[in-house]
Amino acid sequence: MVQEIKAEIVSIGTELLLGEITDTNSAHIARALRDIGVSVYRMTTLGDNEGRITRSLRHALARADVVITTGGLGPTVDAVTRQAVAAATGRNLVFHQALLDDIAARFAGFRSNMTENNRQQAWLPQDALLLENAVGTAPCFLVEHEGSVVISLPGVPREMRFVLAEHVLPWLQKRYHLGVIRAHVLRAAGIGESALDDLIGKDLLEGRNPTVGLAAHSGVVDMRVTVRAENESMANALIADVADELYRRAGSWIYGTNGDTIEAALVDRLAEGSRTLALSETGIGHALADRLGTVAGYRSVLRHAEAHDTLDVLPGSDVGLRELAGNYAGSLARQHGADVAIVVISDPDRLEDQADRDVGTAVAVSVDGQLASRVYGFGPRSREARLWTGTWSMAQAWRILGEARP
């Protein structure tokens, strides 16, 4: 029977709270724990304050089976993690001469003199298990306390990753019957998060194992399937069953998995059908062309690309933006003999006219004469206009091409 082990991660260092350093350690630890079947329930970031760290550790140990700290193990006055762990677990600190000798030998190997303040690193909570740090001088340790364990790792990422991989993960796997936790992402575009939520249904979204969660960003909605199982093959089978059902319910919107991009999906679909593409961008630079240009094979499907600063150069520019984009998409495809045309127009003058609802940025997609279009309220050259119009237009082209396949 697989045990559900709850973990919390506590990152320690005032520099983290000041924004001087980005906490990459917590994300790395969370992924490593996930891969061995440990669920992370909470992440906390604290400054170098012994009292606050102690209180946080006491609360964490009351909630979680495993608490992992990073940072605060150095020789400086503000490195107080070992003191806080001792206080949180009701232990004294014990001096280890052998540990100090090891630290001194490490400095000698670096041809550097050990200073007196390094002596504090040789103090560990009573009955702590020392975890050898072969790539640094900060001693690491774990302390078991009332059925839980607190594990203290260095804040230096290289040292943290070494000790985690060499000592912590093997210890956890030996101590607990963990099984595995695996995650798989299906990626959708051209549909909003709420609409996709409705399409998928509560039965899948409220399932406990596997779980299905949605995360929207810049026009893409990720469906993350997460499962806990006895082993890899069982996890993969459970994920496959849910993924199949997601494809059945929302497959027409799903363009890929995990790290796949909508631009690569569109280029692949164009190439599969020997189809060609024409682009026109006004007021947003070469945003869409730049995204597509990162995909291998893009040049083989591109028939034409153009970019304009203002819409004055476009024919019939006296109509509303959406109508203008739609009209021009059709004529652009015909003019260049392209199967697909995408037109994006962002106009600063129209944006200022609040009485006109057809303002901001318009996008239109023409596929074999079939037209899809919409308007956004984003301003010209804004990051949102560049991201959302590109993702929506590529998703629409990809989807309409798919519907036309035999």
N, C-alpha and C positions, 0 to 999 in steps of 0.2 A: 504494500500500500504506500503510495507516494505521500510524503509529508508536505504540508504547506508551511513553508518557513517564511516568516515575515521579517523583512530587513528595513533598517533606516540608515541613512548616510548623513553624517554630520561633518560639514566642511568648516575648518577653523582658520581664521586669519583676517585681521582687520583690513588688510589690503584687498580682500575680496569684496567687502562691504563698501569700500571706497571706489570700486570700479577700476582699480589699478591693474588687477589680474582677473582674467576670466576663469571661472571654475570649470575646467575640463575634466577634473578628476571624478566628480560625481557621475557624469555621463558615462565615463569609461567603466567605473565600478558597477553602475546599474546594468550596463550591457553584459558585463562579465557575470554578474549574479543571475541575470535572466537566463543566460545560456546554460547554467548548471541547475536551473530550476528553483531559484530563490526569488521571491517577489519583493520588490522594493515598494514600500508603502509611503515613505516620506523622505524628503531631503531638507536639511536645515543648514543655513549658513550663519556662523557666529563670529564675532570679533574675539580678540585675545583677552577675554575677561574670564577669570577662573570661576567666579560665582555663577555667571550665566551659562558657561559650558557645563558646570556640575549639575545645575538644575535641568538643563536640556538632556543630559545623559541619563539622569534619573527617570525622567518622563519617558525617554526612548526605551530604556531597559524594561520599563513596566508595560510597554506596548508591544515590543518586538522581540523576536528570538535572537536576531543578530543586529548589532549596531557597529557600523564601521566609521571611524573618524579618519580624517586626513588633515595634516598640518599640526603645528604646535609642538613638534618633537625636537626642535633645534636647541642650541645652547644659549640662546638669548633670554633676557629677563621675561619677555612677553610670551615665551614658549611654555604654556601652562597645561598642555593636554594631559601629561602624565599625572600632574597634581589633581586635575579635575576627575580623571578616571578613578584615582585612588579614593577621592572624597565621595564620588557617586556610588562606589561599591563598598564604602565603609572600611577601607583598608589603609594601612600605613604605607609609606614609601620605604623601600629597602635598597641600601647601597650595594652595588655589585662591583667589587674590585676587578674581577676578571673581565667584566664588560668595559670598564674604564681602560684596562690594558689593551683590549682589542681596539678601542677607539684611538688610543695613542699609537698603536702599531699602524693603523690605517693612515693617520696623519704622517707618520714616518715614511710610509710607502709613497705618499704624495710629495715627500721632501718638504713638508711644512711642519711648523711647530704647533702643537696643541696648546690652546690657551686654557686658563683656569676655569673659564665658564663652561667648557665642555664637560666638566666634572658632573654637572647636573644631569647629563644624559645617562649617567650610570645608575641613576635612581629609578626604580620601577615599582609599580604597585606590588604589594605582597602576593606571592604565589602566581605572579604573572608568568605566562609562557613566552619566552623570548623568540622572536621571529627574525632570523638573520637577514640583515640588509647588506648584501655583498657588493652593492654598487653605490653605497653612500655611508655616511657616518651616523645617521639618525637611527638609534635602536627602535625596533618595532616590537609590539607585544600584543598578547590577547589575555583577557581576564574573564573567567567564567563566573557568573553571578546569578544565583537563584534561578537556574534553568535557562538563562540567557547568556550571551557572550558579547563583550565589547572588544573590538579589534582596532588597534591604533596604528595607522600607516603614515608615512611622511607626506608632506605637501608637495615635494618636488615630483613632478609627474613621472620621470624616468624611474626614480626609486620606488614610488608607489606601485607602478605597474609591475616591476620586478617582484616585489614582495607579495603582491596580490596573486600573481600567476604561480610563483614558486612555492608559496607557503599557505596563503589564505584559502584559495580555491580548493587545493587538495585536502586541507583540514576540514573544510565544510562538507566536501563530498564524502569524506570518511565518517564524519560525525553524524550526518543526517542522510536519510533515504530520500533523495531529492527528485529523482526522475529528470525530466527536461522541460524547459519552457521554450516554445518556438513562436515566432511571429512572422506573418506573411502579409504583405500589403498589396491590395488591388487599387489601381488608380483610375479615377473617373474625371471627366472634364465635360464642360458644356451643360452641366446641370448643377443647380444649387444644392447646398448641404441639406436644407429642409426638404426639398423635393426628393432627394436621394434617400433621406431618412424614411420618408413615407413609402417610397418604392420598395425599400428593403423589408420593412415591417418590424413590429415589436418583437415577434418571436425570435428573430435572429439577434436583434440589437440588445435584448434583455437576457440572452443566454449567458450561462455562467462558465461553461467550459466546453467548447471554445467561446471566447468573447469576441464581439465585433464592435469596433469603435470607429467613429468618423472624425476626421480632422481636415478642415478646409483651409486652403492657402492659395491666394492669387489665381482663382479660377479653377483650381484642381481640388478634388475631394478624395482623400485617402481613406480606404476601408481597411483597417488593420485587424487581421484575424490573429488572436493570441490563444495558445493552447498549452495546457500542462498535461504531460503524459509520462508513462513509465519509461519510454525510450523514444529514440528518434523516429523509428518506423511508425509507431503508434501515433506520434504527434503529427507526422506528415499525412497519415491517413485521415485523421480528424480534420486537419486544415483543408485537405482536398475535398472532403464532403461539404464543408461550409462554403469553400470557394466555388464549387460547382453550383450550389444553390444561389450564391450571389450573382454568378454569371447568368443563371436562369432568370432571375428577377430584374437585373439591371445591366445585363451584358452589353446592350447597345451603347452604353455610356462608358464602359470600361476599356481603356486603351492600352493598359499595360500593368506591370507589377513592379513592386519595390522601387528601383531607381530609374525605371523607364520614363521617358519624357514624351509629351504630346507632339513635339516637333519631329522626333524620330519616328513616332507612330504614323504621322501624316506622310512623311517622306517614304516610308516603307510601303504604305498603302498606295501612294501614287505610283511607285516603281512597280509594284505587283501588277497593277492594271495598265502599265505603260501609259499613264496619264501625265499631263503637264500642268504647270502652275504659273500664273501671272500675279504679281504683287504691285500694289500702289499704296504708298504711305504719305500722308500729308500732315505736317505739324508735329510729328513724333520722331523725326529722323529716320534711321534705318532699323528701328527696333525689331520688327518682325523678320526682316531679312537677316539681321545679325543672329537671331536665335536659330533660324533654319540653317544658317551658314555653318553652324557647329556640327551638323549632321553629315556623315559620310553619304555620298550619293545625292546630295541636294542639287548640285549643278546639273546632274543628268535629268532631273525632272523640271528644272526651272526654264520657262520659256521667256519670261520678261520680269524685270523688277525696276521700279522707279520710286523716287522720293522727292517731295516738294515741300517748300517752306510754308506756302500759303495756298489756299484753294482757288485763287484767282485764275490759275492756269488750267483748272478743270472745266470741261464744257458744262454749260447749264448750271453754273454755281449760284444762281439766284434762287434756287429752291431750298427746302429744308435739308439739313445735314443727312438725315436718314435716307430721304428720297435721292439725294445727290449720290450718296455712297452706293445705293442699290442700282441706280441707273448706270453709274460708271463701272460697276463690277461686271454687268452684262456686256457693255461695250468693250471693256478691256479684254475680256475673254475672247470676244469675236475678233477684235483687232489683231490680237497676237496668236490666234489659233490655239488657245489654251483650254483645257477641259475644266480647270478650276481657276477662279479669280478671287483674290481677297483684297478688299479696299478698306483702309482705315483713314479717317479724316478727323483731325483735331483742330478746332478753329477758335482762337482767342476772342475774336470779335463776337461770335455767336454766344460765347460763354458769358459775356458781360450783359447780354440782353435777357434779363431775368423774366421778362414777360413771355419770351419764346420758350416753350417747353422743349423744343428740339435744339438743345444746346450742348456744348461740351465736345464729346467725341463720338463719332458714329463708325460702325463697322458693318461691312456687308460681305457675304460669301455667295458666289455664284458657282454652282456645280452642274454642268450640262444644262444650263438655263434655269435650274431650280435655285431660288433665292432665299437666303436667310439674312436678317439684318436686325440691328438693335442700336440704341443710343445709351451712352454712359454720361454721367455728370462730371467726369474727370476733366481737369484742365489740360491745355496743350502741353506736350512734352513732360507731363507729370509721370512719375514712376508707375502710378496706378494705370494710367492710360496705356503705357507701354506693355505692362504685364497682362492686364485683364483682357484688353482687346486682342492681343496676340493669342492668348490661351483660348479664349472663346472662339475666335475665328478658325483657328487650326482644329479645334475640337469639332466644330460644325462641319468643316470640310471633310474631316476624317469620318464622321458619322454618316454624312450623306453619301459619300463614296461607298461606305460599307453597305448601306441600304440598297445601293444600285448594283451590287455584285450579284451574279447569278447564283 
